[in-house]
Amino acid sequence: MSATLRPRFLPHLFPSGGPVSGPRRIARARLNRALVVLLLALASAVILLPIAIIVFTAFKPAAEVNAFPPTLVPGQWTMDNFTRIFQELPFVRLIVNSFAFAGGVTLFALLFDSLAAYALARIDFTGRRMLLIAIIASLMIPFQATLVPVYQLASNLGWVNTFAGLIIPRAADAFGIFFLRQFFLSLPRDLDNAARIDGASEWRVYWNIVLPNATPAILTLGVFVFVNNWNDLLWPLIFTTDKNMGTLTSGLTLLTGPGGIIPYGVMMAGALVAILPLVAVFMFVQRRFIESVATTGLK
């Protein structure tokens, strides 16, 4: 009997008629790895191309921005676009407003969402399941559908052009409640029971037991909320009419000139400045972010 007979019970392992030798297996593995790296490099290039356009356009002079055919890398580097955003807009004020708006919404949302999530995940009360269903169902309602009545309510309260009007209507979020509830369910209930046996109140259990163990989920939700509100255009555009109360996103719309002429270089300079805080926030919490994605499961 020949030693190179193909095993009939494992035909899928030896498609060429015999076992794959060691060098061939190594070469195939290297080829597969090279293809994966190439595909990842191409995907990264496609994803990073818009960011590269923003960066390079921010440093181009106006004549080069509007030149045809367009170029990616500027032939002449300039800082004039950054100078103009500070001359034509109250840019420092817009940055402060953006931090106040996004940061305020994030702090309130983390507090109220975690409190509601704790009640839904760790406290047994009548109607808890129906309340959870109602919260999840509210995710299907687009916020544009409630924008007009919310604006009328804020106007009646005198909250237009105020931080209260920007922050308070967004101080809680159905997604945040559901997200934290799922994480809280993964924590052992023995921790709560041991604390209650020692005489801890519900607030003590929430603040000293549950929250410290939910740090990854809290940081992840904080990133989501902060980025979403930092980049939001429609909400501050509706609730502020004074340019000194606007945010970076709404303030950049003021750069549009007569006839809809847009100074793209200045716009890209402002967008680049607006991106930097988001990059800093993500770099600060990226390890916790990955940890939460790996450990949070739906129950």
C-alpha positions in Angstrom: 0.0 0.0 0.0 1.3 3.4 -0.9 2.2 5.8 1.9 0.6 8.7 0.1 -2.9 7.4 -0.1 -5.5 10.1 0.6 -7.5 9.3 3.8 -11.1 8.8 2.6 -12.6 9.9 6.0 -10.9 13.4 5.9 -11.1 14.5 2.3 -11.6 18.2 3.2 -8.3 18.4 5.0 -6.2 17.2 2.1 -7.7 18.7 -1.1 -4.5 18.2 -3.1 -4.4 14.4 -2.5 -2.0 14.4 0.5 -1.1 16.1 3.7 0.2 19.7 3.4 3.8 19.8 4.2 5.3 22.1 6.9 6.9 24.7 4.5 3.7 24.8 2.4 1.6 25.4 5.5 3.8 28.2 6.7 3.8 29.8 3.3 0.0 29.6 3.1 -0.3 31.1 6.6 2.1 34.0 5.6 0.1 34.6 2.4 -3.2 34.7 4.4 -1.7 37.1 6.9 -0.4 39.4 4.2 -3.8 39.5 2.5 -5.5 40.4 5.8 -2.9 43.1 6.5 -3.5 44.5 3.0 -7.2 44.5 3.4 -7.0 46.2 6.7 -4.6 48.8 5.3 -7.0 49.6 2.5 -9.9 49.9 4.8 -8.0 52.1 7.1 -7.0 54.3 4.2 -10.6 54.7 3.1 -11.7 55.5 6.7 -8.9 58.0 7.3 -9.2 59.8 3.9 -11.9 62.2 5.1 -9.8 63.1 8.1 -6.8 63.7 5.9 -8.8 66.0 3.7 -9.9 68.0 6.7 -6.4 68.3 8.0 -4.8 69.3 4.7 -7.6 71.6 3.6 -7.3 73.5 6.9 -3.8 74.5 6.0 -4.5 75.5 2.4 -4.8 79.1 1.2 -8.2 80.0 -0.3 -7.0 80.0 -3.9 -5.7 76.4 -3.6 -8.8 75.2 -1.9 -10.9 76.3 -4.8 -8.4 75.3 -7.5 -9.3 72.7 -10.1 -8.2 69.9 -10.3 -8.1 69.7 -6.5 -5.0 68.5 -4.7 -4.7 66.6 -1.4 -1.5 67.9 0.1 -1.3 71.7 0.1 1.4 73.2 -2.1 1.7 76.2 0.3 1.0 75.8 4.0 -0.8 78.6 5.8 -2.3 79.4 9.2 -4.7 82.0 7.8 -7.7 79.8 8.1 -7.2 79.3 11.9 -6.7 83.1 12.3 -10.0 83.8 10.5 -12.1 81.5 12.7 -11.0 83.5 15.7 -11.5 86.8 13.9 -14.9 86.1 12.4 -16.4 84.1 15.2 -16.4 84.3 19.0 -14.5 81.0 18.8 -13.3 80.8 22.4 -16.8 81.3 23.6 -18.1 78.6 21.2 -15.6 76.2 22.6 -16.6 76.9 26.2 -20.2 76.6 25.2 -19.6 73.2 23.6 -17.8 71.9 26.6 -20.6 73.2 28.9 -23.3 71.7 26.7 -21.7 68.3 26.0 -20.2 68.0 29.5 -23.3 69.1 31.3 -25.5 66.6 29.3 -23.0 63.8 29.9 -22.9 64.4 33.7 -26.7 64.6 34.1 -27.2 61.6 31.8 -24.8 59.4 33.6 -26.5 60.3 37.0 -30.1 59.9 35.9 -29.5 56.9 33.6 -27.6 55.0 36.2 -30.2 55.7 38.8 -33.0 54.4 36.6 -30.9 51.5 35.4 -30.1 50.5 39.1 -33.8 50.5 39.9 -34.7 48.4 36.9 -31.9 45.9 37.4 -31.5 45.6 41.2 -34.8 46.5 42.8 -38.0 44.4 42.5 -41.1 46.5 42.3 -44.5 46.2 40.6 -44.6 47.3 37.0 -40.8 47.1 36.5 -41.1 45.0 33.3 -43.8 47.3 31.8 -41.7 50.3 32.6 -38.7 48.7 30.9 -40.8 47.9 27.8 -42.0 51.5 27.6 -38.4 52.8 27.8 -37.2 50.5 25.1 -40.3 51.4 22.9 -39.4 55.1 23.2 -36.2 54.4 21.3 -38.3 53.9 18.2 -39.6 57.5 18.4 -37.3 59.9 16.4 -36.3 62.9 18.4 -37.4 65.2 15.5 -41.0 64.1 16.3 -40.8 65.6 19.8 -38.6 68.6 18.9 -41.4 71.1 18.4 -43.3 70.4 21.7 -40.0 70.3 23.6 -39.1 73.7 22.1 -42.5 75.2 23.0 -42.1 73.9 26.5 -38.6 75.4 26.8 -39.8 78.7 25.3 -42.6 78.9 27.8 -40.1 78.3 30.6 -37.8 81.0 29.2 -35.1 78.6 28.5 -34.3 79.6 24.9 -30.7 80.9 24.6 -29.8 79.4 28.0 -27.8 76.3 29.1 -30.9 75.0 30.9 -32.7 74.8 27.6 -29.7 73.0 26.0 -29.0 70.6 28.8 -32.1 69.7 30.8 -34.2 68.2 28.0 -31.4 65.8 27.2 -30.5 65.0 30.8 -31.7 61.3 30.4 -31.7 58.9 27.6 -33.5 55.6 27.0 -30.5 54.0 25.4 -28.3 54.9 28.3 -30.8 53.4 30.8 -31.0 50.2 28.8 -27.3 50.0 28.3 -26.5 50.4 32.0 -29.3 48.1 33.1 -27.8 45.3 31.0 -24.4 45.8 32.7 -25.8 46.0 36.2 -27.6 42.7 35.6 -24.2 41.1 35.1 -23.0 42.1 38.5 -23.4 39.5 41.3 -26.4 40.1 43.5 -24.5 38.8 46.5 -22.7 42.1 46.6 -26.0 43.9 47.2 -27.2 41.4 49.7 -24.0 41.5 51.7 -24.1 45.3 51.9 -27.8 45.3 53.0 -27.0 42.7 55.7 -24.3 45.2 57.0 -27.0 47.9 57.1 -26.3 49.7 53.9 -29.2 51.7 52.3 -30.2 51.5 48.7 -28.3 54.7 48.0 -25.2 53.3 49.7 -25.5 50.1 47.6 -25.9 52.1 44.4 -23.0 54.6 45.1 -20.4 52.4 46.8 -21.1 48.9 45.4 -22.7 49.0 42.0 -21.1 52.2 40.4 -17.5 51.3 41.2 -18.0 47.9 39.6 -19.6 49.4 36.6 -16.8 51.9 35.7 -16.2 50.5 32.2 -19.9 50.8 31.3 -20.1 54.3 32.8 -17.1 55.5 30.9 -18.4 54.0 27.6 -21.7 55.6 28.0 -20.0 58.9 28.8 -18.1 58.7 25.6 -21.2 58.0 23.6 -23.2 60.8 25.2 -20.3 63.4 25.0 -19.5 62.7 21.4 -23.1 62.7 20.3 -23.8 66.1 21.9 -20.5 67.6 20.9 -21.2 66.8 17.3 -24.9 67.7 17.4 -26.0 70.5 15.1 -29.7 70.6 15.1 -30.3 70.9 18.8 -28.1 73.9 19.5 -29.2 75.5 16.2 -32.9 75.3 17.3 -32.5 76.3 21.0 -30.0 79.2 20.5 -30.5 82.3 18.4 -27.7 84.3 20.0 -24.3 83.5 18.4 -22.6 83.9 21.8 -24.8 81.0 23.1 -24.0 78.7 20.1 -21.7 75.7 20.0 -18.8 74.9 17.7 -21.1 73.0 15.2 -23.8 75.7 15.1 -21.2 78.5 15.1 -19.4 77.2 12.0 -22.7 77.6 10.0 -22.3 81.4 10.5 -19.3 81.3 8.2 -21.5 80.8 5.2 -21.2 84.0 3.1 -23.7 85.8 0.8 -25.2 83.5 -1.8 -24.3 80.4 0.1 -20.5 80.8 -0.5 -18.7 78.6 1.9 -15.0 79.2 2.9 -14.0 75.6 3.0 -10.6 76.2 4.4 -12.0 78.1 7.4 -14.7 75.5 7.9 -12.1 72.7 7.8 -9.9 74.6 10.3 -12.9 74.9 12.7 -13.8 71.2 12.2 -10.2 70.2 12.9 -10.3 72.1 16.2 -13.6 70.5 17.0 -12.2 67.0 16.5 -9.3 67.4 18.8 -11.3 67.2 22.1 -13.0 64.0 20.9 -9.7 62.4 20.1 -8.4 63.3 23.6 -11.5 61.9 25.3 -11.4 58.6 23.4 -7.7 58.2 24.0 -8.3 58.7 27.7 -10.9 56.0 28.0 -10.1 53.6 25.1 -8.9 50.7 27.4 -12.0 50.9 29.5 -14.1 51.2 26.4 -12.8 47.9 25.0 -13.1 46.2 28.3 -16.8 47.2 28.6 -17.5 45.9 25.1 -15.9 42.6 26.0 -17.7 42.1 29.3 -21.2 43.6 28.7 -23.8 41.1 27.6 -27.6 41.3 27.1 -29.8 39.4 29.5 
